[in-house]
Amino acid sequence: MLIYMSSFNTFLEYYRNNEVKLNESPMRIGRSLGEDLDNSWYNVETSKEIINSCSLIDNECPLNTVMNLYRDEYSDNKIMDHWVTEQPFIGCYYIFQNVDGGLQSLGVWNHQQYKGSARILLFSYYLKKYDFIISDNKHTTQGETFWKNIIKMATKDSYKVTVLGRTGKEFDIDDVDSYWGNRNEFADYKIKIYKK
């Protein structure tokens, strides 16, 4: 479909003045590892590779389902934690970067079959070992739902939860829905949850 834009000088001007708002951005970043791991065959094969190539960190999973933690560590302080069942099957993963005694999330994925395990692990494993967890600043629809649920659980259980602004200043959360949006000013907001 050809869009005629002669009355607008820039795409941004067109976007702001167009009566029919666009539903997605023109840029696509491709598939994520999580989307590939939704395929059961690929998940099983990848989990076998992880068991053979990553360090076994913990086999005392705080979940009803037995999952072992296998960790990939990278030179830039990034870590990727794979939580693998006995089958083997990857139930969820976290990608983090170490920051001053805490972790900055770079990505979270949870298989539908083990829904909720990533959320439980954040509280029962990571926040017991690290001083705080910071969310990433760009979320898919599922990611937004994930972090909103984290905020609700954290505030209910009396964890300190703040929003990090662009300058690093922290703000109290007074309206959970106010910290997500499609405009540029939302790109620097992150959620920070402190260890009890």
N, C-alpha and C positions, 0 to 999 in steps of 0.2 A: 504494500500500500504506500503510495507516494503522499507525503505531507507537504502542502504548499505553505511556505513560511515567509513570503515576500514582505508581509507587513511587520515582521519581527526581525531584529538585527542578530539576535543570538538564540541558541537553543534554550538557554535558561529563561530568556524573556518569553519565548513561545510557551515553555513549560508552565511558567507562572500565570500566563494569560489564557491558556487553552481551557475551554469549557469542559472538555473531556480529559480528565486527568489520566496520565499514564499509569498502568498497573505495575510495571517493572522497569528497572533501569536499563539503559542500552548496554551496559557492561555485564558480562557474565564471567564468573571466575572458574567455571567448570565443576566437575563432580568432586565431592569430598570423599575421603577414605570411608567415612561412615556410611555413605550411600552404597559404596561397593560392599561393605561388610554386611549390609542388609541381605545380600545374597548368601544363603546358608552354605553353599559349596565353597564359595570364595572365603567366607568367614572361617570355616574349618581348616582350609588349607593355609590361610594366613596365621591362624592360631598355632598350627604346627611349626611354622617358621619362627614365630615369636618364642615359643618354648625352647627351640634350639639355639636362638641367637641372642636372647635378652637375659638379663639377670633376674633370678627368682628373688624377690624382695620379701614377700610375706605370703604365708599360706594359712593365716588365721583371719579369714575374712569375717567381718562383722555383719554378715547377711545370713538369711536362711539357706541360701544356695551357696555351696562351696565354690569360691573363686580364688585363684592364686594370682598374686600381683607380679607381673613381669615388667621390668623397667628398661627403657632405652634412654641413655643419657647422652647429651650432645655437648660439644665444646662451648657453646654460647649460653650456658646455664639453663638450657631447655631440657625438659624431661617428658617422656611419653610413657604413661602408665597404662598397661593393658590388663584388664581383669578377665582372666580366662577360667572357664569351668573345667571340670574333669573330663568332659566329653572328647576333645577340647573344643571350646567355642568361646569367642570373645563376647562377653556380656556388655561391657562398656569400656570406654577409655577416656583418659584425661590427658591433655597436653598442657604443660605448665612451663613457666619460667620462674626460677628462684629470684626473689627480691627481698632483701633485708629481713630474713627470718620468716618470710611468708611466701605465698605462691600467687603468681599472676596467671589466671587461666587464659589459654590461647585456643582452647577448643574442648568440647565435651560431646561425647556421643554415647547413646544407650540403645541397645537392641530392644525391639518391641517386646520380645519374650522375657526380658529382664527389666522391664520398665520400672523406674523408680530406684534402681540400684545405684545409679550415679549420684542421685540426690542424697540417699542414705549414706553413701561412702563419704560425701563431702563433710558431713557432720561426725560420723562415727569413726572415720579414719583420718582424713586430712586435717580437720580442725583440732584433732587431739595431738597431732605431730607438728603443726606449723602455727605461728602466731596469728596469721590471718590469711584469707583467700580473697583475691580481687578478681572480678569477672573480666572477660574480654569486653571490648567496647562496641563490637558489631555483632548483632544477634539475628539468627534466622527467626522465623515465627515460633518454631519449636524451642529455640534458645531463649527467646523472650519468656515463653511459658515456663521453662525450666527455672530461670532466675527469679521470676515472680513467685514461684512455689518455694524457692530457697528463701526468699525474703520473708514470706509468710511463716515458714517453719522457724526461721531464725528469730524473728520478733516474738513469736509465740513462746519459744523456749528461752527467752531473755538473753540472746546473743546481741552484742552491739553491732548494728548494721548502719553503714553510712553510704553516701554517694560521693564519689571522687569527681570533682570538676576538672576542667582543662588545666588549671594551675596547680592541681594537687590538693587544693583546699577540700575539706570534707564537710558535708552537709547532712543533717538528720533527714531521714526518710519520713515525709509526711503525706505523700501521695504516691503509691506504688506505680500507678499508670503514667505519671508525669515524666518518667525517665527513659521513655522509648519514643522514637519518632523517626521520620524519614528525612528530615532536613539536616544540614551540616552541623548545626549547633548541638545535635544529639550525639555526634560521633565521638566525643571525648568523655562522655559519662561512663563511669564504671561503678559497680557495686562492690563494697568492701565489707567483709564479715570477719569479726575478730573472734579469736579463741576465747572461751570462757575462763 
